[in-house]
């Protein structure tokens, strides 16, 4: 059931077992699994009704998401907080729209690797291991209607009808396959889930035009959420406030807004950890690693291109397709103490794992938005010397490896790359998971350390970035969280 917060009378108090804040892949996944388990769920989304037209939401975003983007943003991406990355095209960063960035993501899916969860110099370990997520990755593959949960190059060579020799053997690098969801399954606000329902016609109570203003706490618990709606005018004005009381609350607003909401309510920041360790997968725009001499056989090119032996593109009945990348293997990462970096067999933008950096962070500033009067954020994106080492070492290793295969590459110098990097829509790490409350914001079950009924979902809980696109892991963690909350509520 879907309603509009504008229609909730002033001062109304709504009650539920769980309130989920945010309607991107994290929030909708948690809400869908909880309602499926028979739990009473309210899901709130701050955006107004825009008739399914994304661009109509951008003026509201200009009002409510404005702030300061500093550090590397000042030169490379000054409009990060509000504006489209490409003028006149869909934004690839933040959205204030039902479905969040699932409304325009590419569906590129692959789990994080086991080494991503390990501690290594410059990259702290997660409080969970890859094996702890394996069952949830399998469930996420079914939920997303992927072609199974086997991402090995050997499996995909067989599926594409290619010989075993189609799997490239590049010293120090693994051949890694990515599945891409079919188009009908990308937008989580409108997609039909395995039982045929959408989130709007499920048992969850979905309330659009319902912006979280404050998380009110008492005696170590969230007491209620203070929420407001907007008028239908352009520009909008504040309409009215209402309250939601829930046994459990889940923040699922994205890495910028999750940190902002906690900072606004002075929650979870006892050790100055909220908003720190903002990470992404830096992507170079217009400055590429160029392949100056090819190094793959025809069959190997078919595999990494997702083609059958006859050269035709493979898709399954749900529209899923695959492509391959080359990334550093676990032993090489441990040996050199660097982040990961993926390469392609043709000229391509640079894309690597940013190291966690406490100075790359989100803070509040004095400026307030003109609708609700909430303090805006400053986001300071900082790369570190370890990131330079990651880029320079990984490209040098790749060059040496393909030289042994008769190929060659040209990698631009780091000084040139610095002016080309953009964030690439992957916002990570600002409420990171930790077993030690002094080193993070949430525990291994995604509960805020200092409150017994507030949880955080999404990539803001990532400890390290890995090199896989984050949405598939966001979904797996969200399913895991829903199962944890189901058990928690059943026990109480």
C-alpha positions as CSV (number, residue, x, y, z in Angstrom):
1,X,0.0,0.0,0.0
2,X,1.4,3.4,-1.0
3,X,0.3,6.8,0.4
4,X,1.4,10.4,0.5
5,X,2.8,12.0,3.7
6,X,0.9,15.1,2.8
7,X,-2.3,13.3,3.6
8,X,-1.1,12.3,7.1
9,X,-2.8,14.8,9.6
10,X,-0.5,17.1,11.6
11,X,0.7,15.4,14.8
12,X,-0.4,11.9,13.9
13,X,1.5,9.1,15.5
14,X,1.9,6.0,13.4
15,X,3.1,2.7,14.8
16,X,4.8,-0.3,13.2
17,X,7.2,-3.1,14.2
18,X,9.8,-1.7,11.8
19,X,10.3,1.6,10.1
20,X,12.6,1.7,7.1
21,X,13.9,5.1,6.0
22,X,14.9,5.2,2.3
23,X,13.6,3.5,-0.8
24,X,16.7,2.5,-2.7
25,X,17.9,-1.1,-3.1
26,X,18.8,-1.4,0.6
27,X,15.6,0.0,2.0
28,X,13.2,-1.8,-0.4
29,X,15.0,-5.1,0.0
30,X,14.8,-4.9,3.8
31,X,11.1,-3.9,3.7
32,X,10.1,-6.5,1.2
33,X,11.7,-9.4,3.1
34,X,10.2,-8.2,6.4
35,X,6.7,-7.8,5.1
36,X,7.0,-11.2,3.5
37,X,7.8,-12.6,7.0
38,X,4.5,-11.1,8.3
39,X,6.1,-8.1,10.0
40,X,4.3,-4.8,10.1
41,X,6.6,-2.4,8.1
42,X,6.4,1.3,7.3
43,X,8.8,2.4,4.6
44,X,9.2,6.2,4.2
45,X,10.7,8.1,1.3
46,X,11.4,11.8,1.3
47,X,10.6,12.5,-2.4
48,X,7.3,13.9,-3.6
49,X,5.3,12.1,-6.3
50,X,6.9,13.0,-9.6
51,X,4.8,10.8,-12.0
52,X,7.8,8.5,-12.5
53,X,9.8,11.2,-14.2
54,X,13.2,11.4,-12.6
55,X,14.1,14.9,-13.9
56,X,11.1,16.4,-12.1
57,X,12.8,15.6,-8.8
58,X,15.9,17.5,-9.5
59,X,14.7,21.0,-8.4
60,X,13.8,19.5,-5.0
61,X,17.2,17.9,-4.8
62,X,18.8,21.3,-5.5
63,X,17.0,22.7,-2.5
64,X,17.4,19.9,0.0
65,X,20.8,18.3,-1.0
66,X,22.8,21.5,-1.5
67,X,26.0,21.9,0.6
68,X,29.7,22.1,0.1
69,X,31.7,19.6,-2.0
70,X,35.4,20.2,-1.3
71,X,38.7,18.4,-1.6
72,X,39.1,16.6,-5.0
73,X,35.5,17.6,-5.7
74,X,36.4,21.3,-6.1
75,X,38.1,20.7,-9.4
76,X,36.7,17.4,-10.6
77,X,33.1,17.3,-9.6
78,X,31.9,20.5,-7.9
79,X,28.2,19.6,-8.3
80,X,28.5,16.2,-6.7
81,X,25.8,16.8,-4.0
82,X,23.1,17.9,-6.4
83,X,23.8,18.1,-10.1
84,X,24.0,15.6,-12.9
85,X,27.5,14.3,-13.6
86,X,26.8,14.8,-17.3
87,X,24.9,18.0,-18.1
88,X,21.5,17.1,-19.5
89,X,21.7,13.5,-18.6
90,X,20.6,11.4,-15.7
91,X,22.6,12.0,-12.5
92,X,24.8,9.1,-11.6
93,X,25.4,10.2,-8.0
94,X,22.5,10.9,-5.5
95,X,18.8,10.8,-6.1
96,X,15.7,12.0,-4.1
97,X,13.3,9.8,-5.9
98,X,11.2,6.6,-5.2
99,X,13.6,3.8,-5.9
100,X,16.8,5.8,-5.3
101,X,19.6,5.2,-7.7
102,X,18.1,1.9,-8.8
103,X,16.1,4.0,-11.2
104,X,19.2,4.3,-13.4
105,X,21.9,1.8,-12.3
106,X,23.4,-0.6,-14.8
107,X,22.7,-3.8,-12.9
108,X,26.4,-4.8,-12.8
109,X,26.6,-7.5,-10.1
110,X,29.4,-9.5,-8.5
111,X,30.2,-10.4,-4.9
112,X,33.1,-8.9,-2.9
113,X,36.1,-11.2,-2.8
114,X,37.2,-13.1,0.4
115,X,40.4,-11.0,0.5
116,X,38.3,-7.8,0.7
117,X,37.2,-8.8,4.2
118,X,40.7,-9.5,5.4
119,X,42.9,-7.0,7.3
120,X,46.0,-5.9,5.3
121,X,48.1,-2.8,5.6
122,X,46.0,0.2,5.0
123,X,42.8,-1.9,4.7
124,X,41.2,-2.9,8.1
125,X,39.3,-6.2,8.2
126,X,35.6,-6.5,8.4
127,X,34.0,-8.1,11.5
128,X,32.5,-10.7,9.2
129,X,34.1,-13.0,6.6
130,X,33.1,-13.6,3.0
131,X,31.9,-17.1,4.1
132,X,29.4,-15.3,6.4
133,X,27.8,-13.7,3.4
134,X,27.8,-16.6,1.0
135,X,24.3,-17.8,1.9
136,X,23.0,-14.2,1.4
137,X,24.8,-13.8,-1.9
138,X,23.0,-17.0,-3.1
139,X,19.7,-15.5,-1.9
140,X,20.5,-12.2,-3.5
141,X,21.2,-13.9,-6.8
142,X,17.7,-15.5,-6.7
143,X,16.1,-12.2,-5.6
144,X,17.7,-10.3,-8.5
145,X,16.9,-13.1,-10.9
146,X,20.5,-13.5,-11.9
147,X,21.8,-16.6,-13.8
148,X,22.8,-18.4,-10.5
149,X,25.4,-17.4,-8.0
150,X,28.5,-18.9,-9.7
151,X,30.7,-16.0,-10.9
152,X,33.8,-18.1,-11.9
153,X,35.3,-17.7,-15.3
154,X,35.5,-21.5,-15.7
155,X,31.7,-21.8,-15.1
156,X,31.0,-19.0,-17.6
157,X,33.3,-20.5,-20.3
158,X,31.2,-23.6,-20.1
159,X,27.9,-21.7,-20.1
160,X,28.9,-19.7,-23.2
161,X,30.0,-22.9,-24.9
162,X,33.7,-22.0,-25.0
163,X,36.7,-24.3,-24.3
164,X,38.6,-24.2,-21.0
165,X,41.4,-22.3,-22.8
166,X,39.0,-19.4,-23.2
167,X,39.8,-18.4,-19.6
168,X,42.8,-16.0,-19.8
169,X,45.8,-16.8,-17.5
170,X,47.4,-13.5,-16.7
171,X,50.2,-13.7,-14.0
172,X,49.1,-12.0,-10.8
173,X,45.5,-11.4,-12.0
174,X,42.2,-13.2,-11.9
175,X,39.6,-13.2,-14.6
176,X,36.4,-12.1,-12.9
177,X,32.9,-12.3,-14.4
178,X,30.2,-9.7,-13.8
179,X,26.5,-10.5,-14.4
180,X,24.2,-7.7,-15.5
181,X,20.5,-7.8,-14.4
182,X,17.9,-7.6,-17.1
183,X,16.2,-4.2,-17.6
184,X,12.9,-5.2,-16.1
185,X,14.5,-5.9,-12.7
186,X,16.6,-2.8,-12.3
187,X,14.2,-0.2,-10.7
188,X,13.4,-1.5,-7.2
189,X,10.4,0.9,-6.9
190,X,8.6,-0.7,-9.8
191,X,10.0,-4.2,-10.3
192,X,8.0,-7.3,-9.6
193,X,9.6,-9.5,-7.0
194,X,9.7,-13.3,-7.1
195,X,6.1,-13.5,-5.8
196,X,4.8,-11.1,-8.4
197,X,4.3,-8.1,-6.1
198,X,5.9,-4.7,-6.2
199,X,6.8,-3.0,-2.9
200,X,3.9,-0.6,-3.4
201,X,1.3,-3.4,-3.6
202,X,2.9,-5.5,-0.8
203,X,1.8,-5.5,2.8
204,X,4.4,-2.8,3.6
205,X,3.0,0.7,4.2
206,X,5.0,2.9,1.8
207,X,4.7,6.6,2.5
208,X,6.2,9.0,-0.1
209,X,6.7,12.7,0.7
210,X,7.8,11.8,4.2
211,X,11.2,13.3,5.1
212,X,13.0,12.2,8.3
213,X,13.8,15.3,10.4
214,X,15.0,13.8,13.7
215,X,15.7,10.5,15.4
216,X,14.5,11.0,19.0
217,X,16.2,8.7,21.5
218,X,15.6,7.9,25.1
219,X,17.4,5.5,27.4
220,X,19.5,3.9,24.7
221,X,16.7,3.3,22.2
222,X,15.0,5.2,19.4
223,X,11.8,6.6,20.9
224,X,10.3,7.9,17.7
225,X,11.0,9.4,14.3
226,X,9.9,13.0,13.6
227,X,8.8,13.2,10.0
228,X,7.5,16.0,7.7
229,X,5.9,16.3,4.4
230,X,6.0,19.0,1.7
231,X,3.3,20.9,-0.1
232,X,2.6,20.4,-3.8
233,X,3.8,23.9,-4.7
234,X,7.0,24.6,-6.7
235,X,9.2,25.3,-4.9
236,X,7.8,23.2,-2.1
237,X,7.3,24.4,1.5
238,X,7.1,22.4,4.7
239,X,3.5,21.0,5.1
240,X,3.1,19.3,8.4
241,X,4.9,17.0,10.9
242,X,3.9,13.5,12.1
243,X,5.6,10.8,14.2
244,X,6.5,7.1,13.7
245,X,7.0,4.8,16.7
246,X,8.6,1.5,15.8
247,X,10.2,-1.4,17.7
248,X,13.1,-1.2,15.2
249,X,14.3,1.6,12.8
250,X,16.5,1.1,9.8
251,X,18.3,4.0,8.1
252,X,18.8,3.2,4.4
253,X,19.3,6.6,2.8
254,X,22.7,6.3,1.1
255,X,26.2,7.0,2.5
256,X,25.8,10.8,2.5
257,X,22.3,11.0,4.0
258,X,22.9,8.2,6.5
259,X,25.8,10.1,8.0
260,X,23.8,13.4,7.8
261,X,20.8,11.9,9.6
262,X,23.0,10.5,12.4
263,X,24.9,13.8,12.8
264,X,21.7,15.9,12.8
265,X,20.4,13.8,15.7
266,X,23.7,13.5,17.5
267,X,23.6,9.7,17.4
268,X,26.3,7.1,17.0
269,X,29.1,9.7,17.0
270,X,30.5,9.1,20.5
271,X,33.9,8.4,19.0
272,X,33.8,10.8,16.1
273,X,33.3,8.1,13.5
274,X,30.1,9.1,11.8
275,X,30.8,10.5,8.3
276,X,34.5,9.4,8.2
277,X,36.0,7.0,5.7
278,X,34.0,8.3,2.7
279,X,35.1,6.0,-0.2
280,X,34.2,5.4,-3.8
281,X,35.7,3.6,-6.8
282,X,37.5,6.5,-8.5
283,X,36.8,6.4,-12.2
284,X,38.8,8.4,-14.7
285,X,36.8,10.4,-17.3
286,X,38.4,10.7,-20.7
287,X,41.8,9.5,-19.4
288,X,42.3,5.8,-20.1
289,X,44.7,3.0,-19.8
290,X,45.2,2.2,-23.5
291,X,45.9,-1.3,-24.9
292,X,48.7,-0.7,-27.4
293,X,49.1,-4.4,-28.3
294,X,46.3,-7.0,-27.9
295,X,47.0,-10.0,-25.8
296,X,44.0,-12.3,-25.8
297,X,42.9,-15.1,-28.2
298,X,39.6,-15.0,-30.1
299,X,38.0,-17.4,-27.6
300,X,39.3,-15.3,-24.6
301,X,37.8,-12.2,-26.2
302,X,34.5,-14.0,-26.5
303,X,34.5,-14.9,-22.8
304,X,35.3,-11.4,-21.5
305,X,32.8,-10.0,-24.0
306,X,30.1,-12.4,-22.9
307,X,29.8,-13.9,-26.3
308,X,29.1,-17.4,-27.5
309,X,31.7,-19.2,-29.7
310,X,29.9,-17.9,-32.8
311,X,30.4,-14.3,-31.6
312,X,26.8,-13.7,-30.7
313,X,25.9,-12.0,-27.4
314,X,24.7,-14.4,-24.7
315,X,21.6,-13.5,-22.7
316,X,19.4,-15.8,-20.6
317,X,15.6,-15.8,-20.4
318,X,15.6,-12.9,-17.9
319,X,17.9,-10.8,-20.0
320,X,21.0,-11.4,-17.9
321,X,24.3,-11.0,-19.7
322,X,28.0,-11.2,-18.6
323,X,31.3,-9.5,-19.2
324,X,34.8,-10.2,-17.8
325,X,37.5,-8.0,-16.1
326,X,41.0,-8.7,-14.9
327,X,41.8,-7.8,-11.3
328,X,44.7,-8.4,-8.9
329,X,44.6,-11.8,-7.2
330,X,44.6,-12.2,-3.4
331,X,48.3,-13.2,-3.1
332,X,49.4,-10.1,-5.1
333,X,47.2,-7.8,-2.9
334,X,48.7,-9.2,0.2
335,X,52.2,-9.1,-1.1
336,X,52.1,-5.4,-2.2
337,X,49.7,-4.1,0.4
338,X,47.6,-2.2,-2.1
339,X,44.0,-1.8,-3.1
340,X,42.5,-3.7,-6.0
341,X,42.1,-2.4,-9.6
342,X,40.4,-3.9,-12.5
343,X,41.6,-3.8,-16.1
344,X,40.0,-4.6,-19.4
345,X,41.3,-6.2,-22.6
346,X,40.7,-2.9,-24.5
347,X,41.3,0.8,-23.7
348,X,39.3,1.7,-20.7
349,X,38.8,4.1,-17.9
350,X,40.8,3.5,-14.7
351,X,38.7,2.0,-11.8
352,X,40.3,1.0,-8.5
353,X,39.7,0.4,-4.8
354,X,40.1,3.5,-2.7
355,X,41.7,3.0,0.7
356,X,39.8,4.0,3.8
357,X,40.9,7.5,4.8
358,X,39.6,9.2,8.0
359,X,40.1,12.6,6.4
360,X,37.8,11.8,3.5
361,X,34.6,12.6,5.3
362,X,31.1,14.2,5.7
363,X,30.4,16.9,8.3
364,X,27.6,19.4,9.0
365,X,27.8,23.0,8.0
366,X,25.9,26.1,9.3
367,X,23.9,26.5,6.0
368,X,20.3,25.1,6.2
369,X,17.9,23.9,3.5
370,X,15.0,26.3,2.7
371,X,12.3,23.8,3.2
372,X,12.8,22.1,6.6
373,X,15.7,24.2,8.0
374,X,18.0,21.2,8.3
375,X,21.8,21.7,8.4
376,X,23.4,20.8,5.1
377,X,26.6,18.7,4.7
378,X,30.1,19.3,3.6
379,X,31.7,16.4,1.8
380,X,35.5,16.3,1.6
381,X,36.8,13.7,-0.8
382,X,40.5,13.0,-0.2
383,X,42.7,10.4,-1.9
384,X,45.8,9.3,-0.1
385,X,49.4,8.2,-1.0
386,X,48.2,4.6,-0.8
387,X,45.8,5.3,-3.6
388,X,48.6,6.5,-5.8
389,X,50.6,3.4,-4.9
390,X,47.6,1.2,-5.8
391,X,47.3,2.8,-9.2
392,X,50.9,2.9,-10.1
393,X,51.7,-0.6,-8.8
394,X,48.6,-2.3,-10.4
395,X,49.2,-0.7,-13.8
396,X,52.9,-1.6,-13.7
397,X,52.0,-5.2,-12.8
398,X,49.4,-5.5,-15.5
399,X,51.9,-4.1,-18.1
400,X,54.5,-6.6,-17.1
401,X,52.0,-9.5,-17.1
402,X,50.5,-8.8,-20.6
403,X,54.1,-8.2,-21.9
404,X,54.7,-11.9,-21.2
405,X,51.6,-12.7,-23.4
406,X,52.8,-10.5,-26.3
407,X,50.6,-7.5,-25.4
408,X,51.3,-4.1,-24.0
409,X,49.5,-1.1,-22.4
410,X,50.1,2.6,-21.8
411,X,49.1,4.0,-18.4
412,X,48.9,7.8,-17.9
413,X,50.9,9.2,-15.0
414,X,49.1,9.7,-11.6
415,X,49.5,13.5,-11.9
416,X,47.3,13.4,-15.0
417,X,44.8,11.0,-13.5
418,X,44.1,13.2,-10.5
419,X,42.3,15.8,-12.6
420,X,40.2,13.1,-14.3
421,X,38.7,11.2,-11.3
422,X,35.0,11.3,-10.5
423,X,33.2,9.3,-7.8
424,X,31.3,7.0,-10.2
425,X,28.1,6.8,-8.1
426,X,29.5,4.4,-5.5
427,X,29.3,6.0,-2.0
428,X,30.8,3.9,0.7
429,X,32.0,3.7,4.3
430,X,30.6,6.7,6.2
431,X,28.9,4.5,9.0
432,X,31.3,1.6,8.8
433,X,30.9,-1.8,10.4
434,X,33.2,-2.6,13.3
435,X,33.5,-4.9,16.3
436,X,35.1,-2.0,18.3
437,X,32.8,1.0,18.8
438,X,35.8,3.3,18.7
439,X,36.5,2.3,15.2
440,X,33.1,2.4,13.5
441,X,29.4,3.1,13.8
442,X,27.5,-0.2,13.5
443,X,28.3,-3.7,14.7
444,X,28.4,-6.9,12.6
445,X,24.6,-7.0,12.5
446,X,24.4,-3.4,11.4
447,X,23.1,-2.1,14.7
448,X,24.3,1.3,15.8
449,X,26.7,0.5,18.7
450,X,25.1,3.0,21.1
451,X,21.4,2.2,20.5
452,X,19.6,-1.1,20.8
453,X,17.0,-0.6,18.0
454,X,18.6,1.5,15.3
455,X,20.2,-0.2,12.3
456,X,21.9,1.1,9.1
457,X,21.7,-0.5,5.7
458,X,23.5,0.2,2.5
459,X,27.1,0.8,1.4
460,X,27.8,3.3,4.2
461,X,28.5,0.2,6.4
462,X,31.3,-1.1,4.1
463,X,34.6,-1.3,5.8
464,X,36.6,-1.5,2.6
465,X,35.4,-0.9,-1.0
466,X,36.7,-3.9,-2.8
467,X,36.6,-3.6,-6.5
468,X,33.2,-5.1,-7.3
469,X,30.2,-2.8,-7.9
470,X,28.5,-2.5,-4.4
471,X,24.8,-2.9,-5.1
472,X,24.8,-6.7,-5.2
473,X,26.6,-6.7,-1.8
474,X,24.1,-4.1,-0.5
475,X,21.3,-6.4,-1.4
476,X,22.9,-9.4,0.3
477,X,23.6,-7.5,3.5
478,X,20.0,-6.2,3.4
479,X,18.5,-9.7,3.1
480,X,20.8,-10.7,6.0
481,X,19.6,-7.7,8.1
482,X,16.0,-8.6,7.4
483,X,16.5,-12.1,8.6
484,X,18.3,-10.8,11.7
485,X,15.4,-8.5,12.5
486,X,12.9,-11.2,11.9
487,X,14.6,-13.4,14.5
488,X,15.0,-10.4,16.9
489,X,11.3,-9.5,16.7
490,X,10.2,-13.1,17.1
491,X,12.3,-13.4,20.2
492,X,10.8,-10.3,21.8
